[in-house]
C-alpha cells in the first residue's frame, strides 16, 4: 500500500511539545510529497470527520504555544467496535492512508486498535 495522505492527531490530555510534534509531522510529510490532514479533537474528531488540510503555513509560529493547535479530547466511543469502525470508514472516506498519533498510553491503545483494523498508525509521545 502506497501512502499518499497521512492524518495527524493529538489525543488525551494536553502535554508540552504537542505543537512541535504536529509541526514536525506536517513539515516532514510535506517534504516527502504527502498530503497531511490535521484531525481536530483526537479520535472524536476522526469519527466526526472534523479535519483540515495542513500546510507549512498552518504550523508556522506554533512551537512556542501551549496546548495543541489541533485540540484534544478523550473519546469513549472509540473504545467500542462501532466507534473504531466509524473511524476506519472515515479514514477511507477522507483518503487517509495512515495516522500519526501524538499522545500517551490510551492514545497508543487506540492507535493499536485502529492499526489491527487496517489503518496504519505510529505513535509519538505526548505525555507528562
Buried (B, 14 or more C-beta within 10 A) or exposed (E): EEEEBBBBBBBBBBBEBBBBBBBBBBBEBBEEEBBBBBBBBBBBBBBBBBBEEBBEEBBEEBEEEEEBBBBBBBBEBBBEEEBBEBBBEBBEEBEBBBBBBBBBEBBBBBBEBBBEEEBBBBBBBBBE
